[in-house]
């Protein structure tokens, strides 16, 4: 190997940048995993052993909650560092290294450029987060929301998201369960029974989902984009 083995100090002193305006990893979740990694390295260096050793496969399958509009660790920095840890533990006989990424399919369009929830012509991506509209004249009047509801319960029930495997994704079961609540809420709101709603626009904006690594998950950009639409739809009823 061309690199030195990781030490407990490398883990203990590791720092990540934080993000607030785009999805990040829950800091407590990441710190808890780093504590387990440090404990494993201490044991490998002959120190006290506290419980079973952590394996490369366990780190590869680790999931973190994501943050929205609150501080979180930069996902790419955490992922890159964990890749180093996985390679280090695999080199010590604790699991297998990560497989190389698959090459792009010949002739297949970039999945980030099309599909439901993706930015259309005239939109741009702000990093790995959500699609946003290009800058407009700040002095121009903002158009108001169109009158009447724009989303039906079946739009939520029939919503489909692209899945990811080699990049971070949202836990599918958690997203599906949340959308079930959203469908019910929208249905009772359209029936004129807001007291039975189980979800608010603020809750949609604050929701956090566990993330997947090296296993299928919903595309975060598509989910976030749809949640923005859902939040605006619920605000339509809350303002009326």
C-alpha positions in Angstrom: 0.0 0.0 0.0 1.2 3.5 -0.8 -0.5 5.1 2.2 0.2 4.8 5.9 -2.4 2.9 8.0 -4.9 5.1 9.8 -4.4 5.7 13.5 -6.9 6.5 16.3 -5.7 10.1 16.3 -6.5 10.4 12.6 -10.1 9.6 13.4 -10.3 11.6 16.6 -8.9 14.7 15.0 -10.9 14.5 11.8 -12.9 17.6 11.0 -15.5 18.1 8.3 -17.0 21.3 6.9 -20.6 22.0 7.7 -23.4 23.0 5.4 -26.8 24.6 6.1 -28.5 25.5 2.9 -28.2 22.1 1.3 -28.5 18.5 2.6 -25.8 17.3 5.0 -25.2 14.4 7.2 -26.5 14.5 10.8 -23.4 15.4 12.8 -24.3 13.2 15.8 -24.7 10.1 13.6 -21.4 10.7 11.9 -19.6 11.3 15.2 -21.0 8.2 16.7 -19.6 6.1 13.8 -16.2 7.8 14.1 -16.2 6.9 17.8 -16.7 3.2 16.9 -14.0 3.4 14.2 -11.5 4.9 16.7 -12.3 2.2 19.2 -11.6 -0.4 16.6 -8.3 1.1 15.6 -7.3 1.3 19.3 -8.0 -2.4 19.6 -6.0 -3.2 16.4 -3.0 -1.3 17.8 -3.1 -3.5 21.0 -5.2 -1.3 23.2 -8.3 -2.3 25.1 -11.0 -4.0 23.1 -14.5 -2.8 23.7 -17.0 -5.0 21.9 -16.7 -6.5 18.4 -14.4 -4.9 15.9 -16.0 -2.7 13.2 -15.7 -4.1 9.7 -15.4 -2.4 6.3 -18.8 -3.8 5.3 -20.5 -2.2 8.3 -19.1 1.2 7.4 -20.1 0.7 3.8 -23.7 0.0 4.9 -23.9 2.8 7.5 -26.8 5.2 7.2 -27.0 8.8 8.4 -29.9 11.1 8.8 -29.8 14.1 6.6 -30.3 17.7 7.6 -32.3 20.3 5.8 -32.0 24.0 6.8 -29.8 23.0 9.8 -26.1 22.4 10.1 -24.8 19.1 8.9 -21.4 17.6 7.7 -20.6 17.9 4.0 -21.7 14.6 2.5 -18.9 14.3 0.0 -16.2 14.9 2.6 -17.7 12.3 4.9 -18.1 9.8 2.1 -14.5 10.3 0.9 -13.1 9.8 4.4 -15.1 6.7 5.0 -13.9 5.3 1.7 -10.3 5.6 3.2 -11.5 3.9 6.4 -13.1 1.1 4.4 -9.9 0.5 2.4 -7.8 0.6 5.6 -9.9 -1.9 7.5 -10.2 -4.1 4.4 -6.4 -4.1 4.2 -6.3 -5.4 7.8 -8.6 -8.3 6.9 -11.8 -6.7 8.2 -14.0 -6.9 5.1 -13.7 -6.3 1.4 -12.8 -3.0 -0.3 -15.5 -1.1 -2.2 -16.0 -2.2 -5.8 -15.0 0.3 -8.5 -17.9 2.4 -9.9 -19.6 1.1 -13.1 -18.8 3.0 -16.3 -21.6 5.0 -17.9 -23.9 3.1 -20.2 -23.1 3.8 -23.9 -25.6 6.2 -25.4 -27.5 6.6 -22.2 -28.3 10.2 -21.2 -27.0 11.6 -18.0 -29.7 10.6 -15.4 -29.1 13.9 -13.7 -30.4 15.9 -16.7 -33.9 14.5 -17.2 -36.7 12.8 -15.4 -39.4 13.8 -12.9 -38.1 16.3 -10.4 -35.1 17.2 -12.5 -34.3 20.7 -13.6 -35.7 21.5 -17.0 -34.4 23.9 -19.6 -33.6 27.2 -18.0 -32.9 25.8 -14.6 -29.5 25.3 -13.0 -28.1 23.1 -10.2 -26.7 24.7 -7.1 -24.2 22.0 -6.4 -25.5 18.5 -5.4 -28.6 20.0 -3.8 -31.9 21.1 -5.3 -32.5 22.6 -8.8 -33.1 26.3 -8.6 -34.2 28.9 -11.2 -31.5 31.2 -12.6 -31.3 34.7 -11.1 -34.0 37.1 -12.1 -34.4 40.8 -11.8 -34.9 41.5 -8.1 -37.0 44.6 -8.9 -39.5 42.6 -11.0 -42.8 41.8 -9.3 -43.1 38.1 -8.2 -46.0 36.3 -9.7 -48.5 35.0 -7.1 -49.5 31.4 -6.8 -52.2 30.3 -9.3 -55.7 30.1 -7.8 -57.0 26.8 -6.5 -55.1 23.6 -5.7 -52.4 22.5 -8.1 -51.7 19.0 -6.6 -54.1 16.1 -6.1 -53.7 13.2 -3.7 -53.1 10.9 -6.6 -50.2 13.0 -7.7 -48.5 12.0 -4.4 -49.7 8.4 -4.5 -48.4 7.9 -8.1 -45.1 9.9 -7.6 -42.0 7.9 -8.6 -38.4 8.8 -7.9 -35.2 7.6 -9.6 -33.1 5.3 -7.4 -29.4 5.5 -6.7 -26.9 2.9 -5.6 -23.4 4.2 -6.1 -24.2 7.6 -4.6 -26.1 8.7 -1.5 -29.9 8.2 -1.6 -32.8 8.7 0.8 -34.2 5.6 2.6 -37.1 4.5 0.4 -39.3 3.2 3.3 -39.1 6.5 5.2 -39.9 8.6 2.2 -42.9 6.3 1.2 -44.3 6.5 4.8 -44.0 10.3 4.8 -45.7 10.6 1.4 -48.6 8.4 2.8 -49.1 11.1 5.4 -48.9 13.8 2.8 -51.5 12.1 0.6 -53.9 11.7 3.5 -53.3 15.4 4.5 -54.0 16.7 1.1 -57.1 14.6 0.7 -58.7 15.9 4.0 -57.7 19.5 3.1 -59.4 19.2 -0.3 -62.5 17.8 1.6 -62.6 21.0 3.7 -61.5 19.2 6.9 -58.2 20.8 7.9 -58.6 19.7 11.5 -57.8 16.2 10.4 -54.6 17.1 8.6 -51.5 15.3 10.0 -48.9 17.3 8.2 -48.0 21.0 7.9 -45.9 22.9 5.4 -43.3 23.6 8.1 -43.0 19.9 8.9 -42.4 19.1 5.2 -39.6 21.7 5.1 -38.0 20.2 8.2 -38.3 16.5 7.5 -35.1 14.5 7.5 -34.6 11.0 6.0 -31.9 8.4 6.7 -29.5 8.0 3.8 -28.3 4.9 2.1 -24.8 4.1 0.9 -24.0 1.2 -1.5 -27.7 0.2 -1.6 -30.7 1.5 -3.4 -32.2 4.8 -2.3 -34.4 7.6 -3.7 -32.6 10.4 -5.6 -32.3 13.2 -3.0 -32.5 16.0 -5.6 -35.8 14.6 -6.9 -37.3 14.0 -3.5 -36.3 17.5 -2.2 -37.7 19.1 -5.4 -41.0 17.4 -4.9 -41.1 18.3 -1.2 -40.7 21.9 -2.1 -43.8 21.6 -4.3 -45.7 19.8 -1.6 -44.8 22.5 1.0 -46.0 25.2 -1.3 -49.2 23.4 -1.9 -49.9 23.0 1.8 -49.1 26.7 2.4 -51.9 27.4 -0.2 -54.4 25.9 2.2 -52.8 27.4 5.3 -53.1 30.9 3.9 -56.8 30.5 2.9 
